[in-house]
Amino acid sequence: MKEKLQPFIDRYEEINKLLSSPDIISDIKKMTALSKEQSDLSKIVEKAKRYIYLVDSIAENKKLLEDKELGDLAKEELRELEPELKAIQEEIKLLMIQKDPNDDKNIYIELRAGTGGDEAALFVEDMFKTYIRYAELRGWKVEIVSSSEGAAGGYKEIILLIKGDGAYSRLKYEGGTHRVQRVPETESQGRVHTSAITVAVMPEVDDVEVDINPNDIKMDVYRSSGCGGQSVNTTDSAVRLTHIPTGITVAIQDEKSQHKNREKAMKLLKNKIYEKQMQEQLEANAAARKTQVGTGDRSGRIRTYNYPQNRITDHRINLTLYSLSEIMQGGDMDQIIDSLIADAQSRAIQEAGL
């Protein structure tokens, strides 16, 4: 592992020299980029230096084991050094995994009712409330970007913008089909019904990350309407944007101002285009594909929520918990998310051959 760690140390020292160069000091953009790279490297470099020290110290002490005078002292040293080496190896493996560049970003979460009609729309609302509670526990802020109410309550679709440190890193695993099994309030015979919703997770992107030709965007304006076609606004304030090359369409009607709706729609459109580009790149590189299921049926589910049994199962990692009420009502999603992160890290370590 020493050979794999040395390039990190060399690059860190190279950046230190560059940051004192007059050419870099006079270029704010380069200096900022190098400072960020240095900050990102600092932890692994610190651990790498300690690892190399431990490896060398253990080797020296092993040579002294047969020495009559120093053998006992060497054994004592090894009893302390070897467990520390083992622990630091595991820390370094995690630090060496290539970090997802989107992990620190805010996210858009799009929840959409699928199979199950009214019951699916009600579950969209339940999941929406769970994400709100989880965000509150993490100290994140939540903004409703767009929503469309269901005929019997709940939402046919709702889009949230969640702002906070590490929001994408923790919630990116939510993308896919979520299946719910429960007895609807309208069910007189107590039969369990199965319905499904889809969740899509997209990192919020900066303008510089997505370059869109204005000529590629078609804009339609229309009057906002509420559930059942009730008029919400007497002016054409609702906005629908279509990106012609990809066919991606975004409609926003929550604001009274056409300008504000267009601004929101443009931001969301850029994120959807960015997400599409990311998925295409992952597929082209034969990398691990993101599961962003859009069919809304019961197949291809990532998670099942069984209310009669108070059970939640994540099918990707075969995790089953009997604490559905705590998760849904209390927002205690970490017990699922931590397991998903641990699994992703374990697979990344194996793929990297560490």
Helices and strands as residue ranges (DSSP letters): H 2-19, H 22-25, H 28-63, H 71-96, E 107-113, H 118-138, E 141-149, E 155-163, H 167-171, G 172-174, E 176-182, E 193-203, G 207-209, G 214-216, E 217-222, G 227-229, E 238-243, E 248-252, H 258-284, E 301-306, E 311-314, E 319-321, H 324-330, H 334-351
